[in-house]
């Protein structure tokens, strides 16, 4: 399926395998398979790492966004937040808000962090030691956002890191009736 560039079928197949072989726990029930699957998978990791998550998800079942694009966005942002919070002893939480309204998909994630934030020419750089295999997450997200005339805003103070993402997305049109 991957060789035939059938991304959606590939991701569905992988999700089915995970459901059969893994202890898949459900954390969200928005009805959107892509969003729910990614969140369920990533939040399983946060639970294992004893990171408290608050989740507010309100998206329709059918968004005109391929699962691959959604995985790039949610996967990278949640990986970054989980990595940052994993280093903390206290205040271990991630807040996630995902909304869709009138063609606008909004994602907001905030979490505490400790340490240094490195920026160069208005671009955030990885703080991981293995720079050759890390640091492309935000670039990948920005590439996906370009498809949807989207934007990302990253803010932080000494303790809280916050990401707000906006994409303009139409719902799937039914060929019925």
CNS distance restraints for C-alpha pairs under 8 A (distance, minus, plus):
assign (resid   1 and name CA) (resid   5 and name CA) 6.28 0.50 0.50
assign (resid   1 and name CA) (resid   6 and name CA) 5.12 0.50 0.50
assign (resid   1 and name CA) (resid   7 and name CA) 7.20 0.50 0.50
assign (resid   1 and name CA) (resid   9 and name CA) 6.80 0.50 0.50
assign (resid   1 and name CA) (resid  10 and name CA) 5.68 0.50 0.50
assign (resid   2 and name CA) (resid   6 and name CA) 5.57 0.50 0.50
assign (resid   2 and name CA) (resid   7 and name CA) 6.16 0.50 0.50
assign (resid   2 and name CA) (resid  10 and name CA) 6.11 0.50 0.50
assign (resid   6 and name CA) (resid  10 and name CA) 6.13 0.50 0.50
assign (resid   7 and name CA) (resid  11 and name CA) 6.13 0.50 0.50
assign (resid   7 and name CA) (resid  67 and name CA) 7.88 0.50 0.50
assign (resid   7 and name CA) (resid  68 and name CA) 6.84 0.50 0.50
assign (resid   8 and name CA) (resid  12 and name CA) 6.15 0.50 0.50
assign (resid   8 and name CA) (resid  66 and name CA) 6.83 0.50 0.50
assign (resid   8 and name CA) (resid  67 and name CA) 6.24 0.50 0.50
assign (resid   8 and name CA) (resid  68 and name CA) 7.22 0.50 0.50
assign (resid   9 and name CA) (resid  13 and name CA) 6.05 0.50 0.50
assign (resid  10 and name CA) (resid  14 and name CA) 6.21 0.50 0.50
assign (resid  11 and name CA) (resid  15 and name CA) 6.04 0.50 0.50
assign (resid  11 and name CA) (resid  67 and name CA) 7.13 0.50 0.50
assign (resid  11 and name CA) (resid  68 and name CA) 7.50 0.50 0.50
assign (resid  12 and name CA) (resid  16 and name CA) 6.14 0.50 0.50
assign (resid  13 and name CA) (resid  17 and name CA) 6.30 0.50 0.50
assign (resid  14 and name CA) (resid  18 and name CA) 6.24 0.50 0.50
assign (resid  15 and name CA) (resid  19 and name CA) 6.20 0.50 0.50
assign (resid  15 and name CA) (resid  37 and name CA) 7.39 0.50 0.50
assign (resid  16 and name CA) (resid  20 and name CA) 6.33 0.50 0.50
assign (resid  17 and name CA) (resid  21 and name CA) 6.05 0.50 0.50
assign (resid  17 and name CA) (resid  22 and name CA) 7.86 0.50 0.50
assign (resid  18 and name CA) (resid  22 and name CA) 5.06 0.50 0.50
assign (resid  18 and name CA) (resid  23 and name CA) 7.90 0.50 0.50
assign (resid  18 and name CA) (resid  24 and name CA) 7.11 0.50 0.50
assign (resid  19 and name CA) (resid  23 and name CA) 6.97 0.50 0.50
assign (resid  19 and name CA) (resid  24 and name CA) 5.70 0.50 0.50
assign (resid  24 and name CA) (resid  40 and name CA) 7.28 0.50 0.50
assign (resid  24 and name CA) (resid  41 and name CA) 7.17 0.50 0.50
assign (resid  24 and name CA) (resid  44 and name CA) 7.87 0.50 0.50
assign (resid  25 and name CA) (resid  40 and name CA) 6.34 0.50 0.50
assign (resid  25 and name CA) (resid  41 and name CA) 7.81 0.50 0.50
assign (resid  25 and name CA) (resid  44 and name CA) 6.90 0.50 0.50
assign (resid  26 and name CA) (resid  36 and name CA) 7.94 0.50 0.50
assign (resid  26 and name CA) (resid  40 and name CA) 5.46 0.50 0.50
assign (resid  27 and name CA) (resid  36 and name CA) 7.78 0.50 0.50
assign (resid  27 and name CA) (resid  39 and name CA) 7.30 0.50 0.50
assign (resid  27 and name CA) (resid  40 and name CA) 5.44 0.50 0.50
assign (resid  27 and name CA) (resid  43 and name CA) 7.27 0.50 0.50
assign (resid  28 and name CA) (resid  36 and name CA) 5.73 0.50 0.50
assign (resid  28 and name CA) (resid  39 and name CA) 7.24 0.50 0.50
assign (resid  28 and name CA) (resid  40 and name CA) 6.78 0.50 0.50
assign (resid  28 and name CA) (resid  55 and name CA) 7.98 0.50 0.50
assign (resid  28 and name CA) (resid  57 and name CA) 7.50 0.50 0.50
assign (resid  29 and name CA) (resid  36 and name CA) 6.40 0.50 0.50
assign (resid  30 and name CA) (resid  35 and name CA) 7.84 0.50 0.50
assign (resid  30 and name CA) (resid  36 and name CA) 6.56 0.50 0.50
assign (resid  30 and name CA) (resid  57 and name CA) 6.55 0.50 0.50
assign (resid  30 and name CA) (resid  58 and name CA) 6.25 0.50 0.50
assign (resid  30 and name CA) (resid  59 and name CA) 6.19 0.50 0.50
assign (resid  30 and name CA) (resid  60 and name CA) 7.03 0.50 0.50
assign (resid  30 and name CA) (resid  61 and name CA) 6.94 0.50 0.50
assign (resid  31 and name CA) (resid  36 and name CA) 7.11 0.50 0.50
assign (resid  31 and name CA) (resid  59 and name CA) 7.91 0.50 0.50
assign (resid  31 and name CA) (resid  60 and name CA) 6.89 0.50 0.50
assign (resid  31 and name CA) (resid  61 and name CA) 4.83 0.50 0.50
assign (resid  32 and name CA) (resid  36 and name CA) 5.93 0.50 0.50
assign (resid  32 and name CA) (resid  59 and name CA) 6.95 0.50 0.50
assign (resid  32 and name CA) (resid  60 and name CA) 6.23 0.50 0.50
assign (resid  32 and name CA) (resid  61 and name CA) 4.01 0.50 0.50
assign (resid  32 and name CA) (resid  62 and name CA) 6.28 0.50 0.50
assign (resid  32 and name CA) (resid  63 and name CA) 7.77 0.50 0.50
assign (resid  33 and name CA) (resid  37 and name CA) 5.80 0.50 0.50
assign (resid  33 and name CA) (resid  61 and name CA) 7.16 0.50 0.50
assign (resid  34 and name CA) (resid  38 and name CA) 6.20 0.50 0.50
assign (resid  34 and name CA) (resid  67 and name CA) 5.38 0.50 0.50
assign (resid  34 and name CA) (resid  70 and name CA) 6.94 0.50 0.50
assign (resid  34 and name CA) (resid  71 and name CA) 7.73 0.50 0.50
assign (resid  35 and name CA) (resid  39 and name CA) 6.08 0.50 0.50
assign (resid  35 and name CA) (resid  70 and name CA) 7.03 0.50 0.50
assign (resid  36 and name CA) (resid  40 and name CA) 5.87 0.50 0.50
assign (resid  37 and name CA) (resid  41 and name CA) 6.11 0.50 0.50
assign (resid  38 and name CA) (resid  42 and name CA) 6.12 0.50 0.50
assign (resid  38 and name CA) (resid  71 and name CA) 6.49 0.50 0.50
assign (resid  38 and name CA) (resid  74 and name CA) 7.06 0.50 0.50
assign (resid  38 and name CA) (resid  75 and name CA) 6.98 0.50 0.50
assign (resid  39 and name CA) (resid  43 and name CA) 5.73 0.50 0.50
assign (resid  39 and name CA) (resid  74 and name CA) 7.62 0.50 0.50
assign (resid  40 and name CA) (resid  44 and name CA) 6.15 0.50 0.50
assign (resid  41 and name CA) (resid  45 and name CA) 7.04 0.50 0.50
assign (resid  42 and name CA) (resid  46 and name CA) 6.69 0.50 0.50
assign (resid  42 and name CA) (resid  75 and name CA) 7.30 0.50 0.50
assign (resid  42 and name CA) (resid  78 and name CA) 6.93 0.50 0.50
assign (resid  42 and name CA) (resid  79 and name CA) 7.72 0.50 0.50
assign (resid  43 and name CA) (resid  47 and name CA) 6.10 0.50 0.50
assign (resid  43 and name CA) (resid  53 and name CA) 7.71 0.50 0.50
assign (resid  44 and name CA) (resid  48 and name CA) 6.28 0.50 0.50
assign (resid  45 and name CA) (resid  49 and name CA) 6.27 0.50 0.50
assign (resid  46 and name CA) (resid  50 and name CA) 6.13 0.50 0.50
assign (resid  46 and name CA) (resid  51 and name CA) 5.04 0.50 0.50
assign (resid  46 and name CA) (resid  52 and name CA) 7.25 0.50 0.50
assign (resid  46 and name CA) (resid  53 and name CA) 7.57 0.50 0.50
assign (resid  46 and name CA) (resid  82 and name CA) 6.55 0.50 0.50
assign (resid  47 and name CA) (resid  51 and name CA) 5.67 0.50 0.50
assign (resid  47 and name CA) (resid  52 and name CA) 7.00 0.50 0.50
assign (resid  49 and name CA) (resid  86 and name CA) 6.94 0.50 0.50
assign (resid  50 and name CA) (resid  92 and name CA) 7.66 0.50 0.50
assign (resid  51 and name CA) (resid  82 and name CA) 7.89 0.50 0.50
assign (resid  51 and name CA) (resid  85 and name CA) 7.33 0.50 0.50
assign (resid  51 and name CA) (resid  86 and name CA) 7.49 0.50 0.50
assign (resid  51 and name CA) (resid  92 and name CA) 5.13 0.50 0.50
assign (resid  51 and name CA) (resid  93 and name CA) 5.23 0.50 0.50
assign (resid  51 and name CA) (resid  94 and name CA) 7.21 0.50 0.50
assign (resid  52 and name CA) (resid  92 and name CA) 6.21 0.50 0.50
assign (resid  52 and name CA) (resid  93 and name CA) 4.49 0.50 0.50
assign (resid  52 and name CA) (resid  94 and name CA) 6.40 0.50 0.50
assign (resid  53 and name CA) (resid  93 and name CA) 5.49 0.50 0.50
assign (resid  53 and name CA) (resid  94 and name CA) 4.82 0.50 0.50
assign (resid  53 and name CA) (resid  95 and name CA) 5.70 0.50 0.50
assign (resid  53 and name CA) (resid  96 and name CA) 7.38 0.50 0.50
assign (resid  54 and name CA) (resid  93 and name CA) 7.81 0.50 0.50
assign (resid  54 and name CA) (resid  94 and name CA) 6.51 0.50 0.50
assign (resid  54 and name CA) (resid  95 and name CA) 4.83 0.50 0.50
assign (resid  54 and name CA) (resid  96 and name CA) 6.06 0.50 0.50
assign (resid  55 and name CA) (resid  95 and name CA) 6.26 0.50 0.50
assign (resid  55 and name CA) (resid  96 and name CA) 4.94 0.50 0.50
assign (resid  55 and name CA) (resid  97 and name CA) 6.03 0.50 0.50
assign (resid  56 and name CA) (resid  96 and name CA) 6.27 0.50 0.50
assign (resid  56 and name CA) (resid  97 and name CA) 4.73 0.50 0.50
assign (resid  56 and name CA) (resid  98 and name CA) 6.26 0.50 0.50
assign (resid  56 and name CA) (resid  99 and name CA) 7.98 0.50 0.50
assign (resid  57 and name CA) (resid  96 and name CA) 7.91 0.50 0.50
assign (resid  57 and name CA) (resid  97 and name CA) 5.85 0.50 0.50
assign (resid  57 and name CA) (resid  98 and name CA) 4.72 0.50 0.50
assign (resid  57 and name CA) (resid  99 and name CA) 5.99 0.50 0.50
assign (resid  58 and name CA) (resid  98 and name CA) 6.20 0.50 0.50
assign (resid  58 and name CA) (resid  99 and name CA) 4.90 0.50 0.50
assign (resid  58 and name CA) (resid 100 and name CA) 6.46 0.50 0.50
assign (resid  59 and name CA) (resid  98 and name CA) 7.10 0.50 0.50
assign (resid  59 and name CA) (resid  99 and name CA) 5.55 0.50 0.50
assign (resid  59 and name CA) (resid 100 and name CA) 5.09 0.50 0.50
assign (resid  60 and name CA) (resid 100 and name CA) 7.24 0.50 0.50
assign (resid  62 and name CA) (resid 171 and name CA) 6.17 0.50 0.50
assign (resid  62 and name CA) (resid 172 and name CA) 5.95 0.50 0.50
assign (resid  63 and name CA) (resid 169 and name CA) 7.12 0.50 0.50
assign (resid  63 and name CA) (resid 170 and name CA) 6.82 0.50 0.50
assign (resid  63 and name CA) (resid 171 and name CA) 4.90 0.50 0.50
assign (resid  63 and name CA) (resid 172 and name CA) 5.96 0.50 0.50
assign (resid  64 and name CA) (resid 169 and name CA) 6.36 0.50 0.50
assign (resid  64 and name CA) (resid 170 and name CA) 5.98 0.50 0.50
assign (resid  64 and name CA) (resid 171 and name CA) 5.43 0.50 0.50
assign (resid  64 and name CA) (resid 172 and name CA) 5.35 0.50 0.50
assign (resid  65 and name CA) (resid  69 and name CA) 6.56 0.50 0.50
assign (resid  65 and name CA) (resid  70 and name CA) 6.77 0.50 0.50
assign (resid  65 and name CA) (resid 169 and name CA) 7.46 0.50 0.50
assign (resid  66 and name CA) (resid  70 and name CA) 6.53 0.50 0.50
assign (resid  67 and name CA) (resid  71 and name CA) 6.00 0.50 0.50
assign (resid  68 and name CA) (resid  72 and name CA) 6.29 0.50 0.50
assign (resid  69 and name CA) (resid  73 and name CA) 6.40 0.50 0.50
assign (resid  69 and name CA) (resid 144 and name CA) 6.24 0.50 0.50
assign (resid  70 and name CA) (resid  74 and name CA) 5.96 0.50 0.50
assign (resid  70 and name CA) (resid  75 and name CA) 7.79 0.50 0.50
assign (resid  71 and name CA) (resid  75 and name CA) 5.10 0.50 0.50
assign (resid  71 and name CA) (resid  76 and name CA) 7.71 0.50 0.50
assign (resid  72 and name CA) (resid  76 and name CA) 5.86 0.50 0.50
assign (resid  72 and name CA) (resid 137 and name CA) 7.80 0.50 0.50
assign (resid  72 and name CA) (resid 140 and name CA) 6.84 0.50 0.50
assign (resid  72 and name CA) (resid 141 and name CA) 6.21 0.50 0.50
assign (resid  72 and name CA) (resid 144 and name CA) 7.73 0.50 0.50
assign (resid  73 and name CA) (resid  77 and name CA) 6.22 0.50 0.50
assign (resid  73 and name CA) (resid 140 and name CA) 7.91 0.50 0.50
assign (resid  73 and name CA) (resid 141 and name CA) 5.35 0.50 0.50
assign (resid  73 and name CA) (resid 144 and name CA) 7.66 0.50 0.50
assign (resid  74 and name CA) (resid  78 and name CA) 5.87 0.50 0.50
assign (resid  75 and name CA) (resid  79 and name CA) 5.92 0.50 0.50
assign (resid  76 and name CA) (resid  80 and name CA) 6.12 0.50 0.50
assign (resid  76 and name CA) (resid 137 and name CA) 5.47 0.50 0.50
assign (resid  76 and name CA) (resid 138 and name CA) 7.31 0.50 0.50
assign (resid  76 and name CA) (resid 141 and name CA) 7.62 0.50 0.50
assign (resid  77 and name CA) (resid  81 and name CA) 6.24 0.50 0.50
assign (resid  77 and name CA) (resid 109 and name CA) 7.81 0.50 0.50
assign (resid  77 and name CA) (resid 137 and name CA) 7.79 0.50 0.50
assign (resid  77 and name CA) (resid 138 and name CA) 7.96 0.50 0.50
assign (resid  78 and name CA) (resid  82 and name CA) 5.92 0.50 0.50
assign (resid  79 and name CA) (resid  83 and name CA) 6.03 0.50 0.50
assign (resid  80 and name CA) (resid  84 and name CA) 6.25 0.50 0.50
assign (resid  81 and name CA) (resid  85 and name CA) 6.15 0.50 0.50
assign (resid  81 and name CA) (resid  94 and name CA) 6.95 0.50 0.50
assign (resid  81 and name CA) (resid 109 and name CA) 7.98 0.50 0.50
assign (resid  81 and name CA) (resid 110 and name CA) 7.66 0.50 0.50
assign (resid  81 and name CA) (resid 111 and name CA) 6.34 0.50 0.50
assign (resid  82 and name CA) (resid  86 and name CA) 5.88 0.50 0.50
assign (resid  82 and name CA) (resid  94 and name CA) 7.66 0.50 0.50
assign (resid  83 and name CA) (resid  87 and name CA) 6.88 0.50 0.50
assign (resid  84 and name CA) (resid  88 and name CA) 7.46 0.50 0.50
assign (resid  84 and name CA) (resid 111 and name CA) 7.95 0.50 0.50
assign (resid  84 and name CA) (resid 112 and name CA) 7.50 0.50 0.50
assign (resid  84 and name CA) (resid 113 and name CA) 5.45 0.50 0.50
assign (resid  84 and name CA) (resid 114 and name CA) 7.41 0.50 0.50
assign (resid  85 and name CA) (resid  92 and name CA) 5.60 0.50 0.50
assign (resid  85 and name CA) (resid  93 and name CA) 6.82 0.50 0.50
assign (resid  85 and name CA) (resid  94 and name CA) 7.72 0.50 0.50
assign (resid  85 and name CA) (resid 111 and name CA) 6.93 0.50 0.50
assign (resid  85 and name CA) (resid 112 and name CA) 6.36 0.50 0.50
assign (resid  85 and name CA) (resid 113 and name CA) 5.91 0.50 0.50
assign (resid  86 and name CA) (resid  92 and name CA) 7.32 0.50 0.50
assign (resid  87 and name CA) (resid 113 and name CA) 7.82 0.50 0.50
assign (resid  87 and name CA) (resid 114 and name CA) 7.61 0.50 0.50
assign (resid  88 and name CA) (resid  92 and name CA) 6.37 0.50 0.50
assign (resid  88 and name CA) (resid 113 and name CA) 7.08 0.50 0.50
assign (resid  88 and name CA) (resid 114 and name CA) 7.04 0.50 0.50
assign (resid  91 and name CA) (resid 112 and name CA) 6.95 0.50 0.50
assign (resid  92 and name CA) (resid 111 and name CA) 7.95 0.50 0.50
assign (resid  92 and name CA) (resid 112 and name CA) 7.18 0.50 0.50
assign (resid  93 and name CA) (resid 111 and name CA) 6.04 0.50 0.50
assign (resid  93 and name CA) (resid 112 and name CA) 7.09 0.50 0.50
assign (resid  94 and name CA) (resid 109 and name CA) 6.96 0.50 0.50
assign (resid  94 and name CA) (resid 110 and name CA) 5.93 0.50 0.50
assign (resid  94 and name CA) (resid 111 and name CA) 4.75 0.50 0.50
assign (resid  94 and name CA) (resid 112 and name CA) 7.66 0.50 0.50
assign (resid  95 and name CA) (resid 108 and name CA) 7.91 0.50 0.50
assign (resid  95 and name CA) (resid 109 and name CA) 5.53 0.50 0.50
assign (resid  95 and name CA) (resid 110 and name CA) 5.34 0.50 0.50
assign (resid  95 and name CA) (resid 111 and name CA) 6.45 0.50 0.50
assign (resid  96 and name CA) (resid 107 and name CA) 7.46 0.50 0.50
assign (resid  96 and name CA) (resid 108 and name CA) 5.85 0.50 0.50
assign (resid  96 and name CA) (resid 109 and name CA) 4.66 0.50 0.50
assign (resid  96 and name CA) (resid 110 and name CA) 6.92 0.50 0.50
assign (resid  97 and name CA) (resid 106 and name CA) 7.85 0.50 0.50
assign (resid  97 and name CA) (resid 107 and name CA) 5.72 0.50 0.50
assign (resid  97 and name CA) (resid 108 and name CA) 5.07 0.50 0.50
assign (resid  97 and name CA) (resid 109 and name CA) 6.47 0.50 0.50
assign (resid  98 and name CA) (resid 105 and name CA) 7.44 0.50 0.50
assign (resid  98 and name CA) (resid 106 and name CA) 5.73 0.50 0.50
assign (resid  98 and name CA) (resid 107 and name CA) 4.50 0.50 0.50
assign (resid  98 and name CA) (resid 108 and name CA) 6.47 0.50 0.50
assign (resid  99 and name CA) (resid 105 and name CA) 5.83 0.50 0.50
assign (resid  99 and name CA) (resid 106 and name CA) 5.22 0.50 0.50
assign (resid  99 and name CA) (resid 107 and name CA) 6.55 0.50 0.50
assign (resid 100 and name CA) (resid 104 and name CA) 5.51 0.50 0.50
assign (resid 100 and name CA) (resid 105 and name CA) 4.45 0.50 0.50
assign (resid 100 and name CA) (resid 106 and name CA) 6.25 0.50 0.50
assign (resid 101 and name CA) (resid 105 and name CA) 6.71 0.50 0.50
assign (resid 103 and name CA) (resid 168 and name CA) 5.49 0.50 0.50
assign (resid 103 and name CA) (resid 169 and name CA) 5.02 0.50 0.50
assign (resid 103 and name CA) (resid 170 and name CA) 5.30 0.50 0.50
assign (resid 103 and name CA) (resid 171 and name CA) 7.46 0.50 0.50
assign (resid 104 and name CA) (resid 166 and name CA) 6.77 0.50 0.50
assign (resid 104 and name CA) (resid 167 and name CA) 5.81 0.50 0.50
assign (resid 104 and name CA) (resid 168 and name CA) 4.76 0.50 0.50
assign (resid 104 and name CA) (resid 169 and name CA) 5.97 0.50 0.50
assign (resid 105 and name CA) (resid 165 and name CA) 8.00 0.50 0.50
assign (resid 105 and name CA) (resid 166 and name CA) 5.69 0.50 0.50
assign (resid 105 and name CA) (resid 167 and name CA) 5.08 0.50 0.50
assign (resid 105 and name CA) (resid 168 and name CA) 6.18 0.50 0.50
assign (resid 105 and name CA) (resid 169 and name CA) 6.55 0.50 0.50
assign (resid 106 and name CA) (resid 164 and name CA) 7.14 0.50 0.50
assign (resid 106 and name CA) (resid 165 and name CA) 5.66 0.50 0.50
assign (resid 106 and name CA) (resid 166 and name CA) 4.73 0.50 0.50
assign (resid 106 and name CA) (resid 167 and name CA) 6.64 0.50 0.50
assign (resid 107 and name CA) (resid 163 and name CA) 7.90 0.50 0.50
assign (resid 107 and name CA) (resid 164 and name CA) 5.67 0.50 0.50
assign (resid 107 and name CA) (resid 165 and name CA) 5.07 0.50 0.50
assign (resid 107 and name CA) (resid 166 and name CA) 6.63 0.50 0.50
assign (resid 108 and name CA) (resid 162 and name CA) 7.31 0.50 0.50
assign (resid 108 and name CA) (resid 163 and name CA) 5.61 0.50 0.50
assign (resid 108 and name CA) (resid 164 and name CA) 4.39 0.50 0.50
assign (resid 108 and name CA) (resid 165 and name CA) 6.38 0.50 0.50
assign (resid 109 and name CA) (resid 162 and name CA) 5.77 0.50 0.50
assign (resid 109 and name CA) (resid 163 and name CA) 5.32 0.50 0.50
assign (resid 109 and name CA) (resid 164 and name CA) 6.63 0.50 0.50
assign (resid 110 and name CA) (resid 160 and name CA) 6.78 0.50 0.50
assign (resid 110 and name CA) (resid 161 and name CA) 5.57 0.50 0.50
assign (resid 110 and name CA) (resid 162 and name CA) 4.22 0.50 0.50
assign (resid 110 and name CA) (resid 163 and name CA) 6.33 0.50 0.50
assign (resid 111 and name CA) (resid 160 and name CA) 5.62 0.50 0.50
assign (resid 111 and name CA) (resid 161 and name CA) 5.50 0.50 0.50
assign (resid 111 and name CA) (resid 162 and name CA) 6.62 0.50 0.50
assign (resid 112 and name CA) (resid 159 and name CA) 5.38 0.50 0.50
assign (resid 112 and name CA) (resid 160 and name CA) 4.31 0.50 0.50
assign (resid 112 and name CA) (resid 161 and name CA) 6.02 0.50 0.50
assign (resid 113 and name CA) (resid 159 and name CA) 5.54 0.50 0.50
assign (resid 113 and name CA) (resid 160 and name CA) 5.97 0.50 0.50
assign (resid 113 and name CA) (resid 161 and name CA) 6.63 0.50 0.50
assign (resid 114 and name CA) (resid 158 and name CA) 7.74 0.50 0.50
assign (resid 114 and name CA) (resid 159 and name CA) 6.39 0.50 0.50
assign (resid 116 and name CA) (resid 127 and name CA) 7.71 0.50 0.50
assign (resid 117 and name CA) (resid 124 and name CA) 7.43 0.50 0.50
assign (resid 117 and name CA) (resid 125 and name CA) 7.77 0.50 0.50
assign (resid 117 and name CA) (resid 127 and name CA) 7.39 0.50 0.50
assign (resid 118 and name CA) (resid 124 and name CA) 5.88 0.50 0.50
assign (resid 118 and name CA) (resid 125 and name CA) 5.43 0.50 0.50
assign (resid 118 and name CA) (resid 126 and name CA) 7.19 0.50 0.50
assign (resid 118 and name CA) (resid 127 and name CA) 7.02 0.50 0.50
assign (resid 119 and name CA) (resid 123 and name CA) 5.24 0.50 0.50
assign (resid 119 and name CA) (resid 124 and name CA) 4.41 0.50 0.50
assign (resid 119 and name CA) (resid 125 and name CA) 5.68 0.50 0.50
assign (resid 120 and name CA) (resid 124 and name CA) 6.52 0.50 0.50
assign (resid 120 and name CA) (resid 125 and name CA) 7.05 0.50 0.50
assign (resid 124 and name CA) (resid 138 and name CA) 7.93 0.50 0.50
assign (resid 125 and name CA) (resid 135 and name CA) 6.08 0.50 0.50
assign (resid 126 and name CA) (resid 131 and name CA) 6.82 0.50 0.50
assign (resid 126 and name CA) (resid 134 and name CA) 6.54 0.50 0.50
assign (resid 126 and name CA) (resid 135 and name CA) 4.74 0.50 0.50
assign (resid 127 and name CA) (resid 131 and name CA) 7.91 0.50 0.50
assign (resid 128 and name CA) (resid 134 and name CA) 6.99 0.50 0.50
assign (resid 130 and name CA) (resid 134 and name CA) 6.46 0.50 0.50
assign (resid 131 and name CA) (resid 135 and name CA) 6.50 0.50 0.50
assign (resid 135 and name CA) (resid 139 and name CA) 7.92 0.50 0.50
assign (resid 136 and name CA) (resid 140 and name CA) 6.08 0.50 0.50
assign (resid 137 and name CA) (resid 141 and name CA) 6.29 0.50 0.50
assign (resid 138 and name CA) (resid 142 and name CA) 6.15 0.50 0.50
assign (resid 139 and name CA) (resid 143 and name CA) 6.27 0.50 0.50
assign (resid 140 and name CA) (resid 144 and name CA) 6.43 0.50 0.50
assign (resid 141 and name CA) (resid 145 and name CA) 6.17 0.50 0.50
assign (resid 142 and name CA) (resid 146 and name CA) 6.31 0.50 0.50
assign (resid 142 and name CA) (resid 151 and name CA) 7.64 0.50 0.50
assign (resid 142 and name CA) (resid 152 and name CA) 7.58 0.50 0.50
assign (resid 143 and name CA) (resid 147 and name CA) 7.23 0.50 0.50
assign (resid 144 and name CA) (resid 148 and name CA) 7.29 0.50 0.50
assign (resid 145 and name CA) (resid 149 and name CA) 6.11 0.50 0.50
assign (resid 145 and name CA) (resid 150 and name CA) 4.61 0.50 0.50
assign (resid 145 and name CA) (resid 151 and name CA) 6.28 0.50 0.50
assign (resid 145 and name CA) (resid 167 and name CA) 6.63 0.50 0.50
assign (resid 146 and name CA) (resid 150 and name CA) 5.96 0.50 0.50
assign (resid 146 and name CA) (resid 151 and name CA) 7.91 0.50 0.50
assign (resid 148 and name CA) (resid 167 and name CA) 5.51 0.50 0.50
assign (resid 148 and name CA) (resid 168 and name CA) 5.50 0.50 0.50
assign (resid 148 and name CA) (resid 169 and name CA) 6.67 0.50 0.50
assign (resid 149 and name CA) (resid 167 and name CA) 6.38 0.50 0.50
assign (resid 149 and name CA) (resid 168 and name CA) 6.41 0.50 0.50
assign (resid 150 and name CA) (resid 165 and name CA) 7.34 0.50 0.50
assign (resid 150 and name CA) (resid 166 and name CA) 5.24 0.50 0.50
assign (resid 150 and name CA) (resid 167 and name CA) 4.16 0.50 0.50
assign (resid 150 and name CA) (resid 168 and name CA) 6.30 0.50 0.50
assign (resid 151 and name CA) (resid 165 and name CA) 5.81 0.50 0.50
assign (resid 151 and name CA) (resid 166 and name CA) 5.30 0.50 0.50
assign (resid 151 and name CA) (resid 167 and name CA) 6.69 0.50 0.50
assign (resid 152 and name CA) (resid 163 and name CA) 7.05 0.50 0.50
assign (resid 152 and name CA) (resid 164 and name CA) 5.75 0.50 0.50
assign (resid 152 and name CA) (resid 165 and name CA) 4.38 0.50 0.50
assign (resid 152 and name CA) (resid 166 and name CA) 6.38 0.50 0.50
assign (resid 153 and name CA) (resid 163 and name CA) 5.78 0.50 0.50
assign (resid 153 and name CA) (resid 164 and name CA) 5.19 0.50 0.50
assign (resid 153 and name CA) (resid 165 and name CA) 6.35 0.50 0.50
assign (resid 154 and name CA) (resid 161 and name CA) 7.57 0.50 0.50
assign (resid 154 and name CA) (resid 162 and name CA) 5.80 0.50 0.50
assign (resid 154 and name CA) (resid 163 and name CA) 4.61 0.50 0.50
assign (resid 154 and name CA) (resid 164 and name CA) 6.52 0.50 0.50
assign (resid 155 and name CA) (resid 161 and name CA) 6.10 0.50 0.50
assign (resid 155 and name CA) (resid 162 and name CA) 5.18 0.50 0.50
assign (resid 155 and name CA) (resid 163 and name CA) 6.47 0.50 0.50
assign (resid 156 and name CA) (resid 160 and name CA) 5.49 0.50 0.50
assign (resid 156 and name CA) (resid 161 and name CA) 4.42 0.50 0.50
assign (resid 156 and name CA) (resid 162 and name CA) 5.91 0.50 0.50
assign (resid 157 and name CA) (resid 161 and name CA) 6.81 0.50 0.50
